[in-house]
Every structure is written in C-alpha cells, then in structure tokens.
C-alpha cells in the first residue's frame, strides 16, 4: 500500500507509517479533498540517485519510498494525491554547495518547489543566497547531522 506519511515522519515510528492512500482514503474524506503538500522530500540527479539513496538510508536507518529521482517523486505524488512537494537538498561538504544548488535551480517540474542548500563551511554564503534568490528559490535547507 502506498503511504503519504512514511515512518519516522510526523511522529510515526520506524516500524511503519500511517497509511492514508488506497483503501484508507475513504476514512479521511476531508483530508483527501484538500491539496496535500509534502514539505520534506529529497531528490538527486538521476545519475547519482541510486548511490545517494543507498548511502542515506544506510546512515539514517530510514526507508526510502522513491528511487530518489524527480521522476520517482512525481510518480509517488500522483499515486498518493500529493499536489506539491518541497525538495530539500543537502550539501554534505562546503564545496558541493554551488553544484547542488545549480541542480535545484535548473530542475523545473510542475508540482515541485525546490529549496537550495547552504553548508557552514561554504565561504561565499552571501553570494550563494543572492544567486538562489535571483533564481526564485524560496528557501534553504541546513542539515547538521550531515554537515559536520
């Protein structure tokens, strides 16, 4: 069964998420009649996605619900009735920051709201904020667990 709220999110434990799709839709008609926005998603360039998902799931103990690509996320959104997803990239090294943000800036897909990332070790954070803002990026993601 597809899930809208995966394990570890919104108070769910890692043993299983609360199913809201498929047969459970009938139990939540008010929720299903509204637009659902998933505010915490991660995607990667297609050529890096499999490796990134494997590494992140191994480090976090969480289960990935897509293949880590924009196409996989969009397919999951369609199956689960999600109108919008906010993508939140993470640069794990300061030097990655511009490339990760370029991916977010260039990825233009209906239904995706792309955030950028900043890393504490990236020296030109002010310039990167200006670049993200000029490109229409609405927010940035910091992730101390992965930005050491």
Secondary structure, DSSP 8 states (H G I E B T S, - for coil): ---SB-TTSTT--TT--B--SGGGGGGGHHHHTS-EEEEEE----HHHHHHHHHHHHHHH----SS-SSHHHHHHHHHHHTEEEEEE----SSGGGHHHHHHHHHH---TTEEE-EE--TT-TTHHHHHHHHHHTT---EE--TTT--
